């Protein structure tokens, strides 16, 4: 790329639409090499998905490519750059997928698929599973469990703020309340028009708009990729008074019909739903909460009389479940960074490193490729 441009707030090299985890991590990776403006429609970054995530770092979670990008992110989370954060970004948790008697074959299948990509998984018998989480009912773990001991809790707020802080320190500009209402090619770049009548000129436009990425693409004259936002509901509730539960691993139904895990002195639960919705400021549905409570109580001796807090967030997918990262060949200087699903935070450092290399037209770093990452597998062209 030519010499960086950021003379004022009206011209830049790269405009990134969306300041959630995808946009923030990319801005932090690019700001040393280009003039970057990070655009956020809301009054604060990360309002819709990032700020509502109960993310964990799990190397066995997601598609093959997402798992590879997650492995490529571990080193960053274990040893973040100086000044990135004041506390650890990952904390010990572990994750256990439990299987009832009728799920024995599925458990073996999941184990074989997981162990082929990561050595960090174990098969547990029913007694081992109950030993880890004493509230589990014997029938819920009759076939045993798949245990990932090195799964970690992620400090989502610290991660997101760390990327934003790093981006600003390296020269990126963050603009909130920046609602994009028009975009067109203007000479060799983009003219972006906003609801407040301001204008920004950018050489390159990055679409990191989360659930709204297809809407942003249409506004820019690019073809949609078939993005589907999905509602995920969560709630917190009191843990058992007669058990020390803070050290429990996350517990997930093997069919992903529910999960629960310790969270700040209480338990956090979810029906692990992915209900298709239009992009919106989504809220928890009572039926989702009731479904999650039912499945957790069926699998455990826990009694959830009333959730302390309920909320919902959006997870956005395309048809094959992989990310969409790369240049749009039919729309000049338009770059996709979308469809993070429920994996955007655990894979953010790896995704940002790959996306930054593609944007700057440099080779993708070897440490990313060594994990099995194939950038072409995430190109928007595969969906056309």
C-alpha positions as semicolon CSV with decimal commas, in nm:
position;residue;x (nm);y (nm);z (nm)
1;X;0,000;0,000;0,000
2;X;0,115;0,354;-0,065
3;X;0,220;0,589;0,211
4;X;-0,048;0,603;0,479
5;X;-0,314;0,873;0,446
6;X;-0,484;1,023;0,750
7;X;-0,439;1,398;0,717
8;X;-0,774;1,470;0,881
9;X;-1,104;1,310;0,969
10;X;-1,224;1,315;0,606
11;X;-0,959;1,100;0,433
12;X;-0,801;0,767;0,523
13;X;-0,647;0,458;0,373
14;X;-0,885;0,204;0,526
15;X;-1,232;0,258;0,668
16;X;-1,360;-0,031;0,881
17;X;-1,737;-0,046;0,928
18;X;-1,806;-0,202;1,267
19;X;-1,607;-0,168;1,590
20;X;-1,692;-0,500;1,749
21;X;-1,424;-0,762;1,805
22;X;-1,364;-0,814;1,432
23;X;-1,321;-0,449;1,343
24;X;-1,131;-0,357;1,659
25;X;-0,878;-0,642;1,628
26;X;-0,819;-0,564;1,259
27;X;-0,773;-0,193;1,330
28;X;-0,515;-0,277;1,596
29;X;-0,328;-0,496;1,348
30;X;-0,337;-0,239;1,064
31;X;-0,285;0,095;1,237
32;X;0,096;0,083;1,220
33;X;0,089;0,034;0,842
34;X;-0,208;0,240;0,723
35;X;-0,433;0,530;0,812
36;X;-0,738;0,363;0,969
37;X;-1,078;0,498;1,069
38;X;-1,297;0,260;1,270
39;X;-1,667;0,337;1,224
40;X;-1,933;0,239;1,477
41;X;-2,303;0,309;1,425
42;X;-2,385;0,283;1,795
43;X;-2,281;0,517;2,075
44;X;-2,028;0,261;2,197
45;X;-1,832;-0,019;2,028
46;X;-1,932;-0,383;2,066
47;X;-2,292;-0,316;2,169
48;X;-2,476;-0,593;1,981
49;X;-2,266;-0,911;1,983
50;X;-1,921;-0,862;2,133
51;X;-2,047;-0,700;2,453
52;X;-2,303;-0,976;2,512
53;X;-2,073;-1,274;2,459
54;X;-1,989;-1,535;2,723
55;X;-1,695;-1,646;2,511
56;X;-1,457;-1,926;2,586
57;X;-1,136;-2,033;2,415
58;X;-1,195;-2,386;2,286
59;X;-0,971;-2,536;2,020
60;X;-1,231;-2,805;1,940
61;X;-1,517;-2,558;1,876
62;X;-1,624;-2,463;1,524
63;X;-1,535;-2,570;1,173
64;X;-1,190;-2,698;1,077
65;X;-1,086;-2,349;0,966
66;X;-1,222;-2,183;1,281
67;X;-1,038;-2,433;1,498
68;X;-0,718;-2,358;1,305
69;X;-0,761;-1,983;1,353
70;X;-0,833;-2,045;1,722
71;X;-0,509;-2,239;1,761
72;X;-0,333;-1,953;1,583
73;X;-0,474;-1,713;1,846
74;X;-0,358;-1,898;2,158
75;X;-0,009;-1,742;2,175
76;X;-0,154;-1,390;2,166
77;X;-0,402;-1,459;2,445
78;X;-0,142;-1,630;2,660
79;X;0,116;-1,353;2,612
80;X;-0,050;-1,031;2,494
81;X;0,167;-0,730;2,399
82;X;0,294;-0,503;2,675
83;X;0,028;-0,254;2,777
84;X;-0,255;-0,447;2,612
85;X;-0,425;-0,538;2,941
86;X;-0,382;-0,521;3,317
87;X;-0,513;-0,871;3,393
88;X;-0,488;-1,215;3,224
89;X;-0,704;-1,253;2,915
90;X;-0,760;-1,627;2,973
91;X;-0,844;-1,810;3,293
92;X;-0,860;-2,183;3,363
93;X;-1,202;-2,340;3,311
94;X;-1,214;-2,660;3,105
95;X;-1,514;-2,775;2,903
96;X;-1,706;-3,103;2,928
97;X;-1,953;-3,229;2,666
98;X;-2,181;-3,480;2,837
99;X;-2,352;-3,774;2,668
100;X;-2,654;-3,981;2,769
101;X;-2,681;-4,353;2,696
102;X;-2,829;-4,307;2,348
103;X;-2,541;-4,075;2,249
104;X;-2,257;-4,326;2,288
105;X;-2,183;-4,350;1,915
106;X;-2,199;-3,973;1,872
107;X;-1,959;-3,926;2,163
108;X;-1,703;-4,159;2,004
109;X;-1,743;-3,982;1,671
110;X;-1,690;-3,639;1,829
111;X;-1,387;-3,764;2,019
112;X;-1,221;-3,907;1,709
113;X;-1,284;-3,587;1,514
114;X;-1,147;-3,371;1,798
115;X;-0,836;-3,576;1,873
116;X;-0,740;-3,570;1,503
117;X;-0,698;-3,191;1,524
118;X;-0,603;-3,130;1,885
119;X;-0,435;-3,346;2,150
120;X;-0,612;-3,147;2,422
121;X;-0,916;-3,375;2,460
122;X;-0,996;-3,675;2,680
123;X;-1,277;-3,929;2,710
124;X;-1,435;-3,947;3,055
125;X;-1,645;-4,220;3,205
126;X;-1,963;-4,135;3,394
127;X;-1,789;-4,144;3,735
128;X;-1,515;-3,908;3,616
129;X;-1,774;-3,664;3,483
130;X;-1,973;-3,663;3,809
131;X;-1,648;-3,627;4,001
132;X;-1,582;-3,303;3,813
133;X;-1,939;-3,170;3,842
134;X;-2,125;-3,340;4,132
135;X;-2,466;-3,200;4,036
136;X;-2,482;-3,409;3,716
137;X;-2,748;-3,680;3,710
138;X;-2,613;-4,031;3,630
139;X;-2,842;-4,073;3,328
140;X;-2,712;-3,749;3,176
141;X;-2,358;-3,889;3,160
142;X;-2,438;-4,258;3,113
143;X;-2,220;-4,273;2,798
144;X;-1,948;-4,053;2,948
145;X;-1,814;-3,717;2,838
146;X;-1,565;-3,546;2,609
147;X;-1,340;-3,325;2,820
148;X;-1,123;-3,040;2,695
149;X;-0,903;-2,955;2,996
150;X;-0,732;-2,655;2,836
151;X;-1,050;-2,470;2,744
152;X;-1,036;-2,124;2,899
153;X;-1,267;-1,843;3,000
154;X;-1,197;-1,529;2,800
155;X;-1,220;-1,177;2,944
156;X;-1,421;-1,035;2,655
157;X;-1,426;-0,678;2,784
158;X;-1,050;-0,669;2,844
159;X;-0,983;-0,818;2,501
160;X;-1,209;-0,578;2,313
161;X;-1,086;-0,273;2,503
162;X;-0,726;-0,386;2,459
163;X;-0,764;-0,396;2,081
164;X;-0,935;-0,056;2,078
165;X;-0,664;0,093;2,298
166;X;-0,388;-0,055;2,083
167;X;-0,552;0,073;1,764
168;X;-0,582;0,428;1,902
169;X;-0,225;0,425;2,034
170;X;-0,100;0,334;1,686
171;X;-0,295;0,612;1,519
172;X;-0,635;0,469;1,429
173;X;-0,939;0,692;1,480
174;X;-1,265;0,562;1,630
175;X;-1,589;0,734;1,528
176;X;-1,905;0,634;1,716
177;X;-2,260;0,735;1,617
178;X;-2,137;0,698;1,258
179;X;-2,437;0,555;1,074
180;X;-2,350;0,483;0,713
181;X;-2,632;0,592;0,478
182;X;-2,454;0,601;0,143
183;X;-2,143;0,463;-0,021
184;X;-2,013;0,486;-0,375
185;X;-1,690;0,457;-0,566
186;X;-1,529;0,799;-0,602
187;X;-1,225;0,801;-0,828
188;X;-0,986;0,539;-0,692
189;X;-1,160;0,503;-0,356
190;X;-1,484;0,525;-0,163
191;X;-1,702;0,818;-0,066
192;X;-1,891;0,732;0,253
193;X;-2,189;0,942;0,362
194;X;-2,323;0,938;0,716
195;X;-2,653;1,025;0,882
196;X;-2,502;1,337;1,041
197;X;-2,418;1,469;0,690
198;X;-2,044;1,409;0,732
199;X;-1,837;1,249;0,455
200;X;-1,532;1,022;0,465
201;X;-1,311;0,929;0,171
202;X;-1,127;0,597;0,194
203;X;-0,911;0,396;-0,043
204;X;-1,043;0,067;0,098
205;X;-1,368;-0,023;0,272
206;X;-1,376;-0,316;0,518
207;X;-1,717;-0,463;0,597
208;X;-1,699;-0,579;0,961
209;X;-2,059;-0,486;1,039
210;X;-2,155;-0,810;1,214
211;X;-2,522;-0,899;1,169
212;X;-2,560;-0,601;0,936
213;X;-2,278;-0,700;0,698
214;X;-2,513;-0,796;0,413
215;X;-2,699;-0,466;0,452
216;X;-2,371;-0,274;0,436
217;X;-2,271;-0,473;0,127
218;X;-2,598;-0,387;-0,048
219;X;-2,551;-0,019;0,038
220;X;-2,208;-0,034;-0,127
221;X;-2,328;-0,213;-0,439
222;X;-2,171;-0,547;-0,344
223;X;-2,357;-0,878;-0,365
224;X;-2,482;-1,026;-0,042
225;X;-2,322;-1,347;0,091
226;X;-2,638;-1,488;0,251
227;X;-2,558;-1,388;0,608
228;X;-2,809;-1,510;0,867
229;X;-2,811;-1,354;1,216
230;X;-2,924;-1,593;1,489
231;X;-3,042;-1,520;1,844
232;X;-2,853;-1,680;2,132
233;X;-3,013;-1,642;2,477
234;X;-2,833;-1,658;2,811
235;X;-2,921;-1,614;3,176
236;X;-2,754;-1,622;3,515
237;X;-2,878;-1,797;3,828
238;X;-2,767;-1,885;4,180
239;X;-2,535;-2,182;4,220
240;X;-2,602;-2,460;4,473
241;X;-2,550;-2,350;4,832
242;X;-2,418;-2,692;4,935
243;X;-2,148;-2,724;4,665
244;X;-1,832;-2,535;4,577
245;X;-1,891;-2,474;4,208
246;X;-1,646;-2,199;4,112
247;X;-1,397;-2,455;3,976
248;X;-1,644;-2,651;3,767
249;X;-1,576;-2,672;3,395
250;X;-1,831;-2,551;3,146
251;X;-2,086;-2,828;3,086
252;X;-2,239;-2,863;2,739
253;X;-2,494;-3,112;2,614
254;X;-2,333;-3,323;2,341
255;X;-2,623;-3,228;2,112
256;X;-2,564;-2,863;2,215
257;X;-2,914;-2,831;2,358
258;X;-2,782;-2,640;2,661
259;X;-2,474;-2,531;2,849
260;X;-2,388;-2,387;3,189
261;X;-2,070;-2,268;3,356
262;X;-1,954;-2,071;3,661
263;X;-1,953;-1,697;3,613
264;X;-1,857;-1,436;3,875
265;X;-1,994;-1,620;4,181
266;X;-2,303;-1,756;4,008
267;X;-2,386;-1,985;3,716
268;X;-2,451;-1,881;3,358
269;X;-2,680;-2,094;3,147
270;X;-2,816;-2,104;2,793
271;X;-3,034;-2,320;2,568
272;X;-2,747;-2,283;2,316
273;X;-3,007;-2,172;2,063
274;X;-2,942;-2,024;1,721
275;X;-3,279;-1,888;1,613
276;X;-3,280;-1,703;1,277
277;X;-3,381;-1,338;1,311
278;X;-3,341;-1,014;1,117
279;X;-3,049;-0,796;1,230
280;X;-3,178;-0,606;1,533
281;X;-3,118;-0,510;1,894
282;X;-3,219;-0,858;2,005
283;X;-3,370;-0,940;2,346
284;X;-3,413;-1,267;2,536
285;X;-3,732;-1,465;2,470
286;X;-3,909;-1,621;2,767
287;X;-3,946;-1,952;2,585
288;X;-3,570;-1,967;2,522
289;X;-3,498;-1,910;2,890
290;X;-3,754;-2,173;2,993
291;X;-3,606;-2,421;2,746
292;X;-3,257;-2,367;2,882
293;X;-3,376;-2,410;3,240
294;X;-3,561;-2,731;3,148
295;X;-3,257;-2,894;2,988
296;X;-3,021;-2,792;3,269
297;X;-3,260;-2,925;3,536
298;X;-3,307;-3,250;3,342
299;X;-2,931;-3,307;3,331
300;X;-2,851;-3,194;3,686
301;X;-2,987;-3,168;4,037
302;X;-2,980;-2,789;4,008
303;X;-3,304;-2,604;4,077
304;X;-3,342;-2,273;3,893
305;X;-3,630;-2,088;4,053
306;X;-3,574;-1,752;3,891
307;X;-3,291;-1,628;3,668
308;X;-3,110;-1,326;3,806
309;X;-3,051;-1,172;3,464
310;X;-3,143;-1,261;3,105
311;X;-3,012;-1,130;2,774
312;X;-2,957;-1,227;2,413
313;X;-2,699;-1,159;2,146
314;X;-2,659;-1,219;1,775
315;X;-2,439;-1,482;1,610
316;X;-2,421;-1,449;1,231
317;X;-2,349;-1,734;0,989
318;X;-2,329;-1,812;0,618
319;X;-2,444;-2,145;0,481
320;X;-2,121;-2,343;0,532
321;X;-2,056;-2,209;0,884
322;X;-1,714;-2,065;0,802
323;X;-1,599;-1,704;0,824
324;X;-1,612;-1,467;0,527
325;X;-1,274;-1,296;0,499
326;X;-1,123;-1,150;0,184
327;X;-1,151;-0,919;-0,113
328;X;-1,477;-0,901;-0,306
329;X;-1,361;-0,961;-0,664
330;X;-1,677;-0,806;-0,808
331;X;-1,661;-0,487;-0,599
332;X;-1,326;-0,304;-0,617
333;X;-1,147;-0,224;-0,290
334;X;-1,426;-0,382;-0,082
335;X;-1,308;-0,632;0,182
336;X;-1,523;-0,872;0,386
337;X;-1,468;-0,954;0,753
338;X;-1,794;-1,117;0,855
339;X;-1,983;-1,431;0,963
340;X;-1,791;-1,482;1,288
341;X;-2,081;-1,688;1,426
342;X;-2,005;-1,769;1,790
343;X;-1,629;-1,793;1,731
344;X;-1,522;-1,434;1,671
345;X;-1,357;-1,369;2,005
346;X;-1,168;-1,696;2,045
347;X;-1,022;-1,659;1,693
348;X;-0,981;-1,280;1,675
349;X;-0,598;-1,251;1,687
350;X;-0,553;-1,517;1,418
351;X;-0,829;-1,375;1,198
352;X;-0,693;-1,020;1,232
353;X;-0,341;-1,131;1,138
354;X;-0,471;-1,314;0,830
355;X;-0,705;-1,031;0,725
356;X;-0,439;-0,763;0,771
357;X;-0,196;-0,956;0,547
358;X;-0,461;-0,994;0,276
359;X;-0,556;-0,626;0,298
360;X;-0,196;-0,510;0,274
361;X;-0,137;-0,764;-0,003
362;X;0,137;-0,936;0,195
363;X;0,190;-1,310;0,256
364;X;-0,019;-1,456;0,536
365;X;0,222;-1,521;0,829
366;X;0,370;-1,871;0,843
367;X;0,260;-1,914;1,205
368;X;-0,101;-1,878;1,085
369;X;-0,064;-2,114;0,789
370;X;0,113;-2,377;1,001
371;X;-0,205;-2,426;1,201
372;X;-0,388;-2,538;0,888
373;X;-0,548;-2,205;0,796
374;X;-0,650;-2,182;0,429
375;X;-0,747;-1,823;0,339
376;X;-0,917;-1,931;0,015
377;X;-1,160;-2,143;0,217
378;X;-1,296;-1,821;0,372
379;X;-1,305;-1,606;0,058
380;X;-1,645;-1,451;-0,026
381;X;-1,606;-1,592;-0,379
382;X;-1,696;-1,943;-0,253
383;X;-2,049;-1,820;-0,178
384;X;-2,117;-1,672;-0,521
